[in-house]
Amino acid sequence: MHFDRRIQRALREAGLDDDAVAAASDRVAELVAEDADRLREFFAADGPYYSDMELAHSAAEIEEHPTADVDVFTHGSDLRGYLSLDGWGVPVEGGRVLRSTERDDGTERPVLVELSLGETVHDRVRFARDPEEL
């Protein structure tokens, strides 16, 4: 079960039985896994990437990163991993796709993503392949 006791109690009080709570928990895990796949897809192509990350040595509102690579994994409702940017890296503590566009084949391609970055950054940072998306 990926819901803590408080959330489980609230769901039961809202009328869900144990099977429905378990099904919702499983669905959350599926959605997190789908987001992880879409984040991997976003960072799979060659750079550049653009972000709204605040960097100590830059006053720019939009940062350009020639290279980026993400290695994420999931466990239940958690999405964790590591982001490598331009020769340095930072832990990933969460992430999601904010905006997608539809491809010709009907599937969606992520164009704007957000990662919750850990130690050294401690912030939510948006990434895009086109700076206009930020």
Biotite code that builds the C-alpha atoms (Angstrom):
import biotite.structure as struc

atoms = struc.array([
    struc.Atom([0.000, 0.000, 0.000], chain_id="A", res_id=1, res_name="MET", atom_name="CA", element="C"),
    struc.Atom([1.424, 3.348, -1.054], chain_id="A", res_id=2, res_name="HIS", atom_name="CA", element="C"),
    struc.Atom([-0.947, 5.513, 0.975], chain_id="A", res_id=3, res_name="PHE", atom_name="CA", element="C"),
    struc.Atom([-0.043, 6.377, 4.524], chain_id="A", res_id=4, res_name="ASP", atom_name="CA", element="C"),
    struc.Atom([-2.537, 5.598, 7.299], chain_id="A", res_id=5, res_name="ARG", atom_name="CA", element="C"),
    struc.Atom([-4.042, 9.094, 7.233], chain_id="A", res_id=6, res_name="ARG", atom_name="CA", element="C"),
    struc.Atom([-4.790, 8.921, 3.506], chain_id="A", res_id=7, res_name="ILE", atom_name="CA", element="C"),
    struc.Atom([-6.152, 5.375, 3.808], chain_id="A", res_id=8, res_name="GLN", atom_name="CA", element="C"),
    struc.Atom([-8.494, 6.532, 6.581], chain_id="A", res_id=9, res_name="ARG", atom_name="CA", element="C"),
    struc.Atom([-9.691, 9.504, 4.526], chain_id="A", res_id=10, res_name="ALA", atom_name="CA", element="C"),
    struc.Atom([-10.372, 7.269, 1.524], chain_id="A", res_id=11, res_name="LEU", atom_name="CA", element="C"),
    struc.Atom([-12.350, 4.827, 3.655], chain_id="A", res_id=12, res_name="ARG", atom_name="CA", element="C"),
    struc.Atom([-14.318, 7.708, 5.207], chain_id="A", res_id=13, res_name="GLU", atom_name="CA", element="C"),
    struc.Atom([-15.080, 8.885, 1.656], chain_id="A", res_id=14, res_name="ALA", atom_name="CA", element="C"),
    struc.Atom([-16.739, 5.533, 1.031], chain_id="A", res_id=15, res_name="GLY", atom_name="CA", element="C"),
    struc.Atom([-14.044, 3.374, -0.539], chain_id="A", res_id=16, res_name="LEU", atom_name="CA", element="C"),
    struc.Atom([-13.716, -0.189, 0.693], chain_id="A", res_id=17, res_name="ASP", atom_name="CA", element="C"),
    struc.Atom([-10.361, -1.948, 1.184], chain_id="A", res_id=18, res_name="ASP", atom_name="CA", element="C"),
    struc.Atom([-10.337, -3.304, -2.382], chain_id="A", res_id=19, res_name="ASP", atom_name="CA", element="C"),
    struc.Atom([-10.974, 0.144, -3.852], chain_id="A", res_id=20, res_name="ALA", atom_name="CA", element="C"),
    struc.Atom([-8.220, 1.692, -1.707], chain_id="A", res_id=21, res_name="VAL", atom_name="CA", element="C"),
    struc.Atom([-5.803, -1.035, -2.853], chain_id="A", res_id=22, res_name="ALA", atom_name="CA", element="C"),
    struc.Atom([-6.830, -0.475, -6.497], chain_id="A", res_id=23, res_name="ALA", atom_name="CA", element="C"),
    struc.Atom([-6.245, 3.273, -6.135], chain_id="A", res_id=24, res_name="ALA", atom_name="CA", element="C"),
    struc.Atom([-2.840, 2.597, -4.596], chain_id="A", res_id=25, res_name="SER", atom_name="CA", element="C"),
    struc.Atom([-1.914, 0.320, -7.505], chain_id="A", res_id=26, res_name="ASP", atom_name="CA", element="C"),
    struc.Atom([-3.080, 2.974, -9.976], chain_id="A", res_id=27, res_name="ARG", atom_name="CA", element="C"),
    struc.Atom([-0.867, 5.604, -8.318], chain_id="A", res_id=28, res_name="VAL", atom_name="CA", element="C"),
    struc.Atom([2.140, 3.290, -8.749], chain_id="A", res_id=29, res_name="ALA", atom_name="CA", element="C"),
    struc.Atom([1.237, 2.763, -12.429], chain_id="A", res_id=30, res_name="GLU", atom_name="CA", element="C"),
    struc.Atom([0.976, 6.514, -13.043], chain_id="A", res_id=31, res_name="LEU", atom_name="CA", element="C"),
    struc.Atom([4.342, 7.157, -11.377], chain_id="A", res_id=32, res_name="VAL", atom_name="CA", element="C"),
    struc.Atom([5.926, 4.452, -13.558], chain_id="A", res_id=33, res_name="ALA", atom_name="CA", element="C"),
    struc.Atom([4.382, 6.061, -16.663], chain_id="A", res_id=34, res_name="GLU", atom_name="CA", element="C"),
    struc.Atom([5.793, 9.453, -15.635], chain_id="A", res_id=35, res_name="ASP", atom_name="CA", element="C"),
    struc.Atom([9.236, 7.885, -15.150], chain_id="A", res_id=36, res_name="ALA", atom_name="CA", element="C"),
    struc.Atom([9.072, 6.443, -18.679], chain_id="A", res_id=37, res_name="ASP", atom_name="CA", element="C"),
    struc.Atom([8.039, 9.809, -20.118], chain_id="A", res_id=38, res_name="ARG", atom_name="CA", element="C"),
    struc.Atom([10.846, 11.601, -18.238], chain_id="A", res_id=39, res_name="LEU", atom_name="CA", element="C"),
    struc.Atom([13.362, 9.090, -19.597], chain_id="A", res_id=40, res_name="ARG", atom_name="CA", element="C"),
    struc.Atom([11.981, 9.692, -23.095], chain_id="A", res_id=41, res_name="GLU", atom_name="CA", element="C"),
    struc.Atom([12.303, 13.466, -22.686], chain_id="A", res_id=42, res_name="PHE", atom_name="CA", element="C"),
    struc.Atom([15.965, 13.251, -21.676], chain_id="A", res_id=43, res_name="PHE", atom_name="CA", element="C"),
    struc.Atom([16.856, 10.464, -24.156], chain_id="A", res_id=44, res_name="ALA", atom_name="CA", element="C"),
    struc.Atom([17.473, 12.775, -27.109], chain_id="A", res_id=45, res_name="ALA", atom_name="CA", element="C"),
    struc.Atom([20.606, 14.859, -27.640], chain_id="A", res_id=46, res_name="ASP", atom_name="CA", element="C"),
    struc.Atom([20.673, 18.400, -26.218], chain_id="A", res_id=47, res_name="GLY", atom_name="CA", element="C"),
    struc.Atom([20.397, 21.211, -25.842], chain_id="A", res_id=48, res_name="PRO", atom_name="CA", element="C"),
    struc.Atom([17.987, 21.418, -22.942], chain_id="A", res_id=49, res_name="TYR", atom_name="CA", element="C"),
    struc.Atom([16.730, 24.600, -21.313], chain_id="A", res_id=50, res_name="TYR", atom_name="CA", element="C"),
    struc.Atom([15.803, 25.133, -17.683], chain_id="A", res_id=51, res_name="SER", atom_name="CA", element="C"),
    struc.Atom([14.654, 27.761, -15.217], chain_id="A", res_id=52, res_name="ASP", atom_name="CA", element="C"),
    struc.Atom([17.300, 26.575, -12.733], chain_id="A", res_id=53, res_name="MET", atom_name="CA", element="C"),
    struc.Atom([19.003, 29.282, -10.712], chain_id="A", res_id=54, res_name="GLU", atom_name="CA", element="C"),
    struc.Atom([22.752, 28.927, -11.038], chain_id="A", res_id=55, res_name="LEU", atom_name="CA", element="C"),
    struc.Atom([25.203, 30.763, -8.797], chain_id="A", res_id=56, res_name="ALA", atom_name="CA", element="C"),
    struc.Atom([27.406, 31.847, -11.687], chain_id="A", res_id=57, res_name="HIS", atom_name="CA", element="C"),
    struc.Atom([24.610, 33.066, -13.965], chain_id="A", res_id=58, res_name="SER", atom_name="CA", element="C"),
    struc.Atom([22.022, 35.838, -13.984], chain_id="A", res_id=59, res_name="ALA", atom_name="CA", element="C"),
    struc.Atom([20.111, 34.335, -16.927], chain_id="A", res_id=60, res_name="ALA", atom_name="CA", element="C"),
    struc.Atom([16.429, 33.527, -16.511], chain_id="A", res_id=61, res_name="GLU", atom_name="CA", element="C"),
    struc.Atom([16.751, 30.555, -18.849], chain_id="A", res_id=62, res_name="ILE", atom_name="CA", element="C"),
    struc.Atom([19.791, 28.284, -18.699], chain_id="A", res_id=63, res_name="GLU", atom_name="CA", element="C"),
    struc.Atom([21.002, 26.280, -21.681], chain_id="A", res_id=64, res_name="GLU", atom_name="CA", element="C"),
    struc.Atom([22.430, 22.817, -20.988], chain_id="A", res_id=65, res_name="HIS", atom_name="CA", element="C"),
    struc.Atom([24.303, 21.205, -23.907], chain_id="A", res_id=66, res_name="PRO", atom_name="CA", element="C"),
    struc.Atom([23.879, 17.749, -22.379], chain_id="A", res_id=67, res_name="THR", atom_name="CA", element="C"),
    struc.Atom([21.499, 16.122, -19.934], chain_id="A", res_id=68, res_name="ALA", atom_name="CA", element="C"),
    struc.Atom([20.734, 12.577, -18.883], chain_id="A", res_id=69, res_name="ASP", atom_name="CA", element="C"),
    struc.Atom([18.344, 11.237, -16.290], chain_id="A", res_id=70, res_name="VAL", atom_name="CA", element="C"),
    struc.Atom([18.366, 7.876, -14.548], chain_id="A", res_id=71, res_name="ASP", atom_name="CA", element="C"),
    struc.Atom([15.129, 7.427, -12.605], chain_id="A", res_id=72, res_name="VAL", atom_name="CA", element="C"),
    struc.Atom([13.485, 4.525, -10.849], chain_id="A", res_id=73, res_name="PHE", atom_name="CA", element="C"),
    struc.Atom([10.205, 4.095, -9.013], chain_id="A", res_id=74, res_name="THR", atom_name="CA", element="C"),
    struc.Atom([9.083, 2.403, -5.856], chain_id="A", res_id=75, res_name="HIS", atom_name="CA", element="C"),
    struc.Atom([5.353, 2.649, -5.336], chain_id="A", res_id=76, res_name="GLY", atom_name="CA", element="C"),
    struc.Atom([4.502, 6.330, -5.418], chain_id="A", res_id=77, res_name="SER", atom_name="CA", element="C"),
    struc.Atom([8.141, 7.469, -5.185], chain_id="A", res_id=78, res_name="ASP", atom_name="CA", element="C"),
    struc.Atom([10.177, 8.574, -8.181], chain_id="A", res_id=79, res_name="LEU", atom_name="CA", element="C"),
    struc.Atom([13.893, 8.954, -7.493], chain_id="A", res_id=80, res_name="ARG", atom_name="CA", element="C"),
    struc.Atom([17.119, 8.994, -9.434], chain_id="A", res_id=81, res_name="GLY", atom_name="CA", element="C"),
    struc.Atom([19.936, 11.160, -10.684], chain_id="A", res_id=82, res_name="TYR", atom_name="CA", element="C"),
    struc.Atom([20.192, 13.957, -13.250], chain_id="A", res_id=83, res_name="LEU", atom_name="CA", element="C"),
    struc.Atom([23.506, 14.591, -15.029], chain_id="A", res_id=84, res_name="SER", atom_name="CA", element="C"),
    struc.Atom([23.936, 18.026, -16.578], chain_id="A", res_id=85, res_name="LEU", atom_name="CA", element="C"),
    struc.Atom([26.992, 19.324, -18.382], chain_id="A", res_id=86, res_name="ASP", atom_name="CA", element="C"),
    struc.Atom([29.467, 17.296, -16.327], chain_id="A", res_id=87, res_name="GLY", atom_name="CA", element="C"),
    struc.Atom([27.835, 17.590, -12.891], chain_id="A", res_id=88, res_name="TRP", atom_name="CA", element="C"),
    struc.Atom([24.842, 15.920, -11.327], chain_id="A", res_id=89, res_name="GLY", atom_name="CA", element="C"),
    struc.Atom([22.148, 16.135, -8.698], chain_id="A", res_id=90, res_name="VAL", atom_name="CA", element="C"),
    struc.Atom([19.730, 13.674, -7.078], chain_id="A", res_id=91, res_name="PRO", atom_name="CA", element="C"),
    struc.Atom([16.153, 13.613, -8.373], chain_id="A", res_id=92, res_name="VAL", atom_name="CA", element="C"),
    struc.Atom([13.491, 13.391, -5.671], chain_id="A", res_id=93, res_name="GLU", atom_name="CA", element="C"),
    struc.Atom([10.400, 13.535, -7.855], chain_id="A", res_id=94, res_name="GLY", atom_name="CA", element="C"),
    struc.Atom([9.234, 14.599, -11.282], chain_id="A", res_id=95, res_name="GLY", atom_name="CA", element="C"),
    struc.Atom([6.335, 14.999, -13.647], chain_id="A", res_id=96, res_name="ARG", atom_name="CA", element="C"),
    struc.Atom([5.427, 15.938, -17.191], chain_id="A", res_id=97, res_name="VAL", atom_name="CA", element="C"),
    struc.Atom([3.829, 19.386, -17.286], chain_id="A", res_id=98, res_name="LEU", atom_name="CA", element="C"),
    struc.Atom([2.999, 19.625, -20.977], chain_id="A", res_id=99, res_name="ARG", atom_name="CA", element="C"),
    struc.Atom([2.980, 17.317, -23.997], chain_id="A", res_id=100, res_name="SER", atom_name="CA", element="C"),
    struc.Atom([2.264, 17.651, -27.678], chain_id="A", res_id=101, res_name="THR", atom_name="CA", element="C"),
    struc.Atom([0.621, 15.092, -29.893], chain_id="A", res_id=102, res_name="GLU", atom_name="CA", element="C"),
    struc.Atom([2.711, 13.298, -32.485], chain_id="A", res_id=103, res_name="ARG", atom_name="CA", element="C"),
    struc.Atom([1.430, 12.334, -35.920], chain_id="A", res_id=104, res_name="ASP", atom_name="CA", element="C"),
    struc.Atom([0.853, 8.766, -34.685], chain_id="A", res_id=105, res_name="ASP", atom_name="CA", element="C"),
    struc.Atom([-1.432, 9.971, -31.869], chain_id="A", res_id=106, res_name="GLY", atom_name="CA", element="C"),
    struc.Atom([1.035, 9.416, -29.030], chain_id="A", res_id=107, res_name="THR", atom_name="CA", element="C"),
    struc.Atom([2.184, 12.252, -26.820], chain_id="A", res_id=108, res_name="GLU", atom_name="CA", element="C"),
    struc.Atom([5.692, 13.701, -26.646], chain_id="A", res_id=109, res_name="ARG", atom_name="CA", element="C"),
    struc.Atom([6.702, 15.521, -23.444], chain_id="A", res_id=110, res_name="PRO", atom_name="CA", element="C"),
    struc.Atom([7.826, 19.099, -24.129], chain_id="A", res_id=111, res_name="VAL", atom_name="CA", element="C"),
    struc.Atom([7.954, 20.549, -20.604], chain_id="A", res_id=112, res_name="LEU", atom_name="CA", element="C"),
    struc.Atom([8.905, 18.552, -17.510], chain_id="A", res_id=113, res_name="VAL", atom_name="CA", element="C"),
    struc.Atom([9.561, 19.395, -13.886], chain_id="A", res_id=114, res_name="GLU", atom_name="CA", element="C"),
    struc.Atom([12.033, 17.650, -11.620], chain_id="A", res_id=115, res_name="LEU", atom_name="CA", element="C"),
    struc.Atom([12.308, 18.080, -7.873], chain_id="A", res_id=116, res_name="SER", atom_name="CA", element="C"),
    struc.Atom([16.050, 18.196, -7.393], chain_id="A", res_id=117, res_name="LEU", atom_name="CA", element="C"),
    struc.Atom([17.783, 17.342, -4.149], chain_id="A", res_id=118, res_name="GLY", atom_name="CA", element="C"),
    struc.Atom([21.039, 18.231, -2.504], chain_id="A", res_id=119, res_name="GLU", atom_name="CA", element="C"),
    struc.Atom([22.897, 21.257, -3.916], chain_id="A", res_id=120, res_name="THR", atom_name="CA", element="C"),
    struc.Atom([19.791, 22.552, -5.742], chain_id="A", res_id=121, res_name="VAL", atom_name="CA", element="C"),
    struc.Atom([16.813, 21.857, -3.437], chain_id="A", res_id=122, res_name="HIS", atom_name="CA", element="C"),
    struc.Atom([14.237, 23.203, -5.872], chain_id="A", res_id=123, res_name="ASP", atom_name="CA", element="C"),
    struc.Atom([11.692, 22.290, -8.492], chain_id="A", res_id=124, res_name="ARG", atom_name="CA", element="C"),
    struc.Atom([13.198, 22.940, -11.907], chain_id="A", res_id=125, res_name="VAL", atom_name="CA", element="C"),
    struc.Atom([11.427, 22.969, -15.251], chain_id="A", res_id=126, res_name="ARG", atom_name="CA", element="C"),
    struc.Atom([13.156, 21.648, -18.383], chain_id="A", res_id=127, res_name="PHE", atom_name="CA", element="C"),
    struc.Atom([12.210, 22.072, -22.036], chain_id="A", res_id=128, res_name="ALA", atom_name="CA", element="C"),
    struc.Atom([13.746, 21.314, -25.415], chain_id="A", res_id=129, res_name="ARG", atom_name="CA", element="C"),
    struc.Atom([12.568, 24.732, -26.684], chain_id="A", res_id=130, res_name="ASP", atom_name="CA", element="C"),
    struc.Atom([13.226, 27.793, -24.487], chain_id="A", res_id=131, res_name="PRO", atom_name="CA", element="C"),
    struc.Atom([9.827, 29.225, -25.517], chain_id="A", res_id=132, res_name="GLU", atom_name="CA", element="C"),
    struc.Atom([8.137, 26.366, -23.600], chain_id="A", res_id=133, res_name="GLU", atom_name="CA", element="C"),
    struc.Atom([9.496, 27.733, -20.305], chain_id="A", res_id=134, res_name="LEU", atom_name="CA", element="C"),
])
